Amino acid sequence: MEKFVIVKISNAQYKISEGMEVIIQKILGEKGDKVEFTDVLLKSNADKTEVGTPIIENSLVKAEIVEQFLGEKVSRLTYKAKSRARKRGGHRQKLTKIKIISIK
């Protein structure tokens, strides 16, 4: 069994382990910046699991920003039948790719 943690980053939960690259919602920073996350909700080793209430104290996840980019476009189309009204729009979510350096 692998060593992993569940961490809360900008109101979303991610299951991560050391050396992993994760795509998350945009966080502030430039490429190469180091970031730290302290909201660790669960920690699991090969032999024991620790669950926070709500977070585990003195836990730290260090990561590095690899890339800031836009996700794929999500298109939407609104159509009203009898009035022939059409409206087209779309959205591209801002995302950040991070690499997990260490888990303490």
Steps between C-alpha positions, in 0.01 A plus 500: 500500500630842410550808715246770417313796649171670431549876496253787466607756238269794417188322627565172314651176630783317319665163567872553448832329560864610473630567147150518352386774260146628565275740307306726739296818480711811449711617792711815510863468395732469205671199345771371735351652818485281810165467682400335827167345599414446868141371474579127511181302566634142493845342507563134411819293520543131426409402856283778650247764403450831681178699457480867595222666698463698268872537412818331621715741700867555407456350153647666195499430128762682291447540127636688200294671229577335166257686272209746494260435212140503376292182488294381208214719383154413625238625253136571573210585273165647605205476262142618540277317256225733381683830521804359316733647759846344511789581729840331490770527765791317650745485787862393551596422860836632627708210632837443669722193472706432814765239586503365855851528647455372854243395758577548871 
